[in-house]
Structures are given as structure tokens and as C-alpha cells.
Amino acid sequence: MKKSCLLAFVLFSALSSYAQLNILNATKPEEIGKKSEAAIQADNDDKPLPYGYVGERDILWAKTTWEEIDLNQRVNFPLLYPIDDLGPGRRPLFDLLVEAVTKDSISAYRDDYFKQKMSVEDINLNLEAKDLSEAGLAAQNAGEEIQDWMYLRAKADANAVQAYRIRGYWYFDKRQGELKYRLIAIAPMVYSAQNLLQQQENPDIEVEAVELFWVFYPEVRDILHDNYVFNGKNSANPITFDHLLNSRRFDATIYKEDNVQGDRAVDDYIADNSLMQLLESNRIKETIRNFESDMWNY
């Protein structure tokens, strides 16, 4: 019992202290939570680790995979929390991606092949929606003034994120003799505002998460490098979102791979059987692992 209480106290202390930036150098309470000038200058000089050039002739083998990161799994909680904005460096991944495509001029796409761009207006349609309620429709039909409370409103925020989908590229670098992974694109899976609004109007409707948009991952690396993921083992040493994603510190399920059938998804050829779909996903993973293993068998 004492160990449980001690553990809870340590975790609570870590969570509390993590959000309090500049706590050791603050001269007054108002400075707690704000970066010092020295920290800002240091952050300006800090950039994500460059990928480096990879020659096409150096790629001996490659495979493209599409994966889904389920945020209901505990191991993936760092990509879900915090739900609320806790200040500089501690923001939800969803907010960072949305801000990147709506304010920072990062391109958003409807698909993972980057064929069709989305406008800010298109994205906002799925982020916020409103419609007249029955009382509003009655007032409209009666020619009465429509009040603000007569609208039904829905908003897709960090609470609405159910998963993230990623597209990645596995390749064997024969020059360095190792299997590597490069993240190509990422998309938040959310309950869109339009669907949430329909559910308010008809509670019997089942809402499914949709791909809000896709972004080319290298374009958002700088943004994700400036924001941190909570490190439960050491709150003084957080890692960045970019580090977490590039080092694959998450659990994901492959739902598609590049193939001769036009990159068809697993559920296109294994329908209505979740167990067999999961086994097929694991088979694809083993194919990748076995290739690297077979390279060193003589």
C-alpha cells in the first residue's frame, strides 16, 4: 500500500513539475511556465537531426507500409495527451498538426499519395460545424428571430482523435548494412464535426473516425521538434514528438502495404474478420523482420 502511494506521489510530482518551465530560474511566480531568454535562444539553435542523403543505388530492398496507431492503447498515450494546451512545448499533437495546416502554410492533402490538396476552408468544415435545432427551425418557419442558443454546435478537437495513420518506407541500406525506416506522411483520425453534429440530431447514428487530412511528414518536423512528449521515467528529460515518431516508440497495426493490386488494404481481401486481419498485419511485419534476419544468414 505504501509503495502504491509513493508511486502515485512520484508520478503526480513529475506531472506537476513537467509543466512548470523555468521553475529553477524564475525570480517571481509569473515567470514560472515561461521560457527564459537563454532557453529561447538555445531552442532557436536546436534543429531536428537531418535525415541525410540516401542514394537510390544504395537501396537494396524496400517496402511501403501504412499503419494505424490506436490511441486507446496505453503505450500510445504520449501521442494522445495532453488533451489541453499546457503552454510552450507541451501541446497536443493534434493541435500542432491543425495549426500547421491552417496557420503555418503547411500543405494538407486528402490522400496519402499527395495528389489533391485541401484548402483551409475544407479543413475547417470538419473542425467546426453548426446547424439549426428543432427550436431554431420552428422559429425560422414562424418568421421569428433566431437566437444563438437555437443552434447545435460540434467541434473536432484533441478529444475527438481516435488514432493516427502513418505511411512509412522500410528500406535496406546496403552501404551501411542495416534496415531503416523513414516516416513519409501522417494523418489524424477523428470524429469530424459534421458527423458529431449528425449524431446530436440523431443519437442512433454510429459515428466513425475519418482521416482529417494528410501531411508530408518532413514538412512538419521542425514544428514537432519544438514540442515535447512527457517522459514518465524522467520528467527532466522529455523527448520531442519528432524523436518519438522517428524512433517508432509506439505500437501500430499495418492496414496496408504496397502490392500489385494497387496497394489494396488488408480489409479489402480479408473482410469481416478482425482476427485474420490482425494475423495478416503480423505476417507483413514478420516479412520485413525476416528480410533483415536473412541478410546475415550464410
Secondary structure, 3 states (H helix, E strand, C coil): CHHHHHHHHHHHHHHHHHCCCCCCCCCCHHHCCCCCHHHHHHHHHCCCCCCCCCCHHHEEEEEEEEEEEECCCHHHHHHHCCCCCCCCCCCCHHHHHHHHHHCCCCCEECCCCCCCEECHHHHHHHHEEEEECHHHHHHHHCCCCCCHHHEEEEECCHHHEEEEEEEEEEEEECCCCEEEEEEEEEEEEECCHHHHHHHHHCCCCCCCCEECCEEEHHHHHHHHHCCEECCCCCCCCCEEHHHHHHCCCCCCEEEEECCCCCCCEHHHHCCCCHHHHHHHHHHHHHHHHHHHHHCCCC
